[in-house]
């Protein structure tokens, strides 16, 4: 039910936030608390999504083999799992600082809210982006409890990055979503417009990552990394077209996993060297 490898999308951005805020190694306690909190809230969000979407997932050929649908996992177990993850997240945030503790309830609510947005708005991809966009903010607030320009710019960079690749991923379910009365950009606008909007999102991703680096005072290592990431995003859109969507999963998992890790490594080296 919870794919650990999916953590690669958000966790590196949380680490970007904490290393930038600390201007280097943040210390074992903040690093540990942030890691626990990120894993807990992500597990909470994924399990909540699976629980509220169980009826939808049981009808979709792509998702009907998920453990909660097949009965391999029970709804009671999933509910308990969600509750435990929520408690772990709040406790971890409380041990960071007062601001993180106060915001922890909002973070849980917003992470859960995403799961119902597909029922009433095609902007659900951007809501998902805003959920993952909290990662660099969370990392920054963990050691420096104030909202800063670099953290906010990274937030918007992640919002557009996630929305862009989630739109591509949602093309697989466009016919099902349309028939089920669910909202998504591919279901509402078709593939061609979806590809255009996804491209627009990733252009914004590059701009916001560039601005975030400038505002944080980062150097040539970071900006070289962002140039490589821009090339990866261009390639991602070249391997997918309206006539051939067969490589959506490759673009979704492989390329975007590389992007998050690569940006963290580039940021880390820029800070430390």
C-alpha angles and dihedrals in degrees: 000000000000113000107206092199090065088068086077089079098062109017097070090054091052088053090049088056096048096045092048093048091049093040088228136351107009096202131264097273098054091041092051094045092049092049093049092046093049094049091046097049093044091051089047092052096046094047092046089051092051092048099050092041097048094112093047093046091051090059098043113087090213095056107028092099094061112125095245091052095047093047094246085124123034127228089237092056091047092050091051090047090053092050093049092048090050092052093047090050095050093046091050091050092047089057091053101058141302096270093053090049093052092047094047092083092051090049091053092047094047092047089053094043092063091066093066099041095087087067095065113012139043088212088079089111090063092047088055088048091053090052092055089038088068088070099082090041090051092049092051095045091049091074103013111037098205134090110251132185096247092052092048092049091050087050092058092043090057092044092059094038093054095040090052097053094037089058088054091048092049092059087081091065100037096112094044093046091049092050093045093050093245124146127237133135094251092048093047103037107021132239101293095054090041091056090049093051091046090053090049089052093052093048086057090048091060092046094050094045088051092049091045091055092048093049091048092051094240122165144221097303092059094044092047087053092051089051089054090048090051089053090051091052090050090051091048090059092045094057091053125062138158088258096048121034094155094111098053093111092049090052093044100049109020104037098037092046088056091050097057095045093043093052091050093049091048092049093047094050091047091054096045101040 
